[in-house]
Amino acid sequence: MNSLRHDWTRSEISALFALPFNDLLFQAHQLHRQRFDPNYVQVSTLLSIKTGACPEDCAYCSQSARNQADLERERLLPLAEVVEKARTAKQNGASRFCMGAAWRSPTDKNLDKVIAMVEAVQALGLETCLTLGMLTRAQTQRLKQAGLDYYNHNLDTSPEYYGEIITTRTYQDRLDTLEYVREAGINVCCGGIVGMGEQLEDRASLLQQLANLPTHPESVPINMLVQIEGTPLHGAEEIDALDFVRTIAVARILMPASWVRLSAGRTAMSDEMQALCFFAGANSIFYGDKLLTTANPDEHKDRMLFDKLGLNMTEQELDRTANA
């Protein structure tokens, strides 16, 4: 089985993007089969537990207090409501429940309430994931003690393009939080967004940052920008569908043991585009009709797509000895 690399050069990654489409997908799919059941898709559900009024200025985000998106601000949800949402998610087939709060960074008092949510959701038999913004070392240790399974903190884009998207926190701030999460022994969920006006070299640079982390993220969400009226990126040129599939394939090649999540933007993707993404190595999705504040295909539509493609939400154990 291919060993994992953490020393990818920009030229190597650019060469992958430049491959003929069929050759790229063939290489990605071969690697995917070596480590995963090719017909299994891991399903997560994402809930916004605190919406809006975020002090950050992310150009894509409706929750930024600095943007003009029409979004109703909401306080932190009560524990009972979160548990009920998690119970419904499990009944609908989700194996992981992700909770997101629009904070720059949580206070310790905020964290007390979120930890109670983590413990209650875990008691239902679900994996847990949080995305709360930047964390301190001490906070990651508290989350580890609470049993948190995953922490999401995306890099969003390349270091070179980052300043065009956000100015209220640095790239190093993001890397620091990832380091604290890794040190605490919590699984890392980290990816980015494409279709924000970046160039191909920015996509290569983003994936290089992810692949050259000391340990690859266990989960790599690849988001296609959902354009929201009132945000600076509303009206940006959309990414070509095949270029998005290429990004999925290159992510799979660079990080062959990671879960690659086909994340935001699926409402704008045809069944055929999603099928190509699954073939290229995507093996995780968000399930449910809403992702924080943006639309997502409903469970019924996803089940119909899975049925057409012969995909399932129950992993089959593979004999990978032949690929070792």
N, C-alpha and C positions, 0 to 999 in steps of 0.2 A: 504494500500500500504506500502511496506517495507520502513522503514526510512533509511536515508543515514548514513553510519558509516564513522568515520575518525580515528578509533582506531584498525585497523586490525593488528594482530600479524603475524610474519613470519610463525609461526607454523600453524596458521589457513589457510594462503594462500598456504603453501606447501601441506596441507591436501586437498585443492581443486584440485591442480594439480594432486594429487595422486588418485583422484576418478576414478572409471571406466568411460571410455569415454562417454558412453551413459548417465550415471547418471549426469556427468558434463554438457553435452550439454542440457539435459532436464531441469536442474536447471537454467542454463543461459537463455534458451529460455523462460521459464516461467516468469522470471523477465523482460526480454525484452518486452514481450507482455503487461506487466502491465503498461508500460510507453510510448511505441512507437507502431505505426502502423507497424506490422511485415513484411509488403510487400512494405514498402517505403524505398528508399535509397536516402539520401541527396547527391547531386552532387556538387563538387567543381572543379574548374580549377586552376592549378598552373602555374605561369609564372616566369621565371628567368628574373628579370629586370636589373640585373648586375651580370655578370658571371665571375668566376675565380679570381685568384690573391688574394685569402683570406690568411691572415697571420696565421690562426689557423692550427693545425696539426692533425685534425680529421682523423683517420686511414681509414675510409670508404669513404672519400670524394674526388671526382675528382677535386674539385675547390680549394683545398689547394695548395698554392704556394710551399709547402714543399714536395708534392707528385709528381710522375712522370707520371700522367695520361696525355693522349693526348687530351688536351682541349684548344680550342681557347679562349683567354681572350676577354671580351667585356665590353665596358663602359656602364654606365647607359642608358637604352633605352629612347628615346624621348617620351614625353607625348602622342603625337598623335598615336604612334605605340602601346603603352600600351592600350589606349582607343579602338583602332581597335581590338586588341586581346580580350579585355573584351567583346566587342559587339558580336564578333563571338562566344565566350564562352556562352553568354546568349542565342544566337540563337540556340545553340546546346543543351540547356537544363540545363546549370549550374545555380545554385542559389547563389553561392559564388565565388568570384574571389580572389585568393591568389597570392601575389607578394613577391618574395624572392630575396634578394640581398646578395652577398658573401662579407659581411663585418664582422669584429670582433665586431664593434659597429659603428653606423652611426655618422657622424659629424652633427652638426646642419644645415649646408648648404645642406648636403645630404638629411636631413629630410625635408627641405623646398620643395625639388623636389618631394619626395615621397608623402608628404601630398597633393600636387597638383594632383597626381595620384589617391589617395584615394578619393578625392572629385569628380574627373571626373568619376571614376568607379561607385561611389554611385549614381551619376546623371543618370546612365543607369538603375538603379533599382536593382543593385546587392549588396549583402553583401560583405564586404571587409575584407581581412585578410592580415597581413604582417608578414614576418620573416626576420629580419634585423640584428640579433645578439643581443648583450647585449644593454640594454637601461638604461638611468638614470631616476630618478623620474620625472625630469622636461620634459624629452622627452616623457614619457608616458602620462603626462598631456596634452602635445601638440597634441598627437595622439588622445586622447579622445576628445579634443575640435574640432578636424577635423572630428569626427564622426566614427573613426575606429571601426569596429564590433569585430574583433578577432585579437589576436596577438599570433603567434606560436613561442614557444621556448621549444624545446624538452630536456628532461633529458638524452636521448640517452640510458643509461644503468644503472646498479645499482651503488651505491656509491662505493662498494667494487671493481668493475671491471673497473670503470671509468678511472683510471690511465693507463689502457692498451689501451685505445681508444683515449684519448686526454690528452695533458699535458699543453696546452697553456691557458686554463681557468679552474677554479675549479668548483666543483659541487656546492659550495655555490654561486659562481658567477651566475650560472643558476637559483638557487632558489631565489636570490636577484631580478633578472629581473622579474621572475614570481610574486614576491611580489609587485613590483612596478606596473606591469600591472594590478594586482587585485585591488590594492589601487586606481588606476585611474578609475576603473569601466569598463574596457575593458574585454570582454570575453577571457578566456584563452584556447589556443590550445596547448596541451602538451602531448607527449607520448614518444616513444622510438623505438629502432631498435633491432630486434632479429636475431640470426644467425651470430653474430660477434665473435663466439668462446666462448661465455659466458656459464656458467653452468645453470642448472635449478634453483638453488637457486638465481642466479642473476636475472632471469626473475621474480621470486617471489619478490625479493627485489625492483626491478624497479616498479612493480605494487603497492607494499606497499608504496613507496614514493609518487606515484601519488594519491592513494586512501586516504592517511593520510594527504594530504594538507588540510588547513583549509576549503577550498571550492574545491570540485572536479573540474577538468578542464571541461569546457563545451564540448570540443572536445578532443578526445584521439586518435591520430594516432598511429597505430601499424604497423611499417615498417618491411618488411623482407629484409635483406641486399641484395642489388644489387651489385655483385662483379664487380669491375672496374679494368681493367688492369692498373698497375702503382700505385695502392694504396696498403698500407701494408696488407689489408685484402683480397686482391685478392688471391684466392686459399684456403680460410678458409673453414672448414667443414660446409656443408650446414645443416640448421635446417630441421628436419623431418617434413613433411607436417602436420601430426596429432599433433605434438607438437606445431606447429604454431597455429592450430585451438584451441588447449587447451588454449593458451595464450589469444586469443580473448575471449574465454568463461569466463576465470577467470577475465579478465578486465571488462566484462559485469556484473558479479556478484558483484565485488567490487565497481563499479561505475555505478549503474543501471540507473541513469538519464542522463548520459553523452552520447554524440554521439561518437561511437567507429568507427574510420575510418580504413578501409582496405586500406592501403596506398601503399608505394613503394613495388615493387617485384611482382606485379600482372602478369607481362608478363611471369613469371616462374610458375604461378599457373594454374592448370587445372580448367575447369569449375566446376568440382566436388568439388575441394578444396575450391573454392570461395563460392560455394553453402553452404558448411558446415560452413564457416565463417559467412555468412549471418544468418544462422540458429542459430549459437552460439551467435549472438548479434551484429555483425558488421552492421552498418546501414548508412555508409557514404563511399564515394570513391572519388578519384581524377579522373577526366574525361578529356580525351584529350591524344594525342599521346606522350607527353613528361612531365616528372616531373623534373623541373630544368634542369638537364643534362642527366637524364637517361630515358630509354624508358618506355612507358605505353601503355596499349591496346588502340586502336583507338575507337572513339565513336561508329562506326558501330558494332564492336565486342561486346562492352559493351551492346548496345541495343539488340543485338541478345541474349546475356546471360540473360538480364532482361526479355525478352519475354519468354524464355524457363522456367524461374523460376517464372513468374507471378509477377515480381517486377516492381515498377513504381517510377517515379520521382515527383509525385504529392501526397502529404500526405493526407490521409483520416482522418478526425476527429474521434477519438475513444471515445466511452462511457466507461470511466474507473471507473465508480462508483462501479461496481461490484468488482473491485480489490482494492478499497480503504481500 
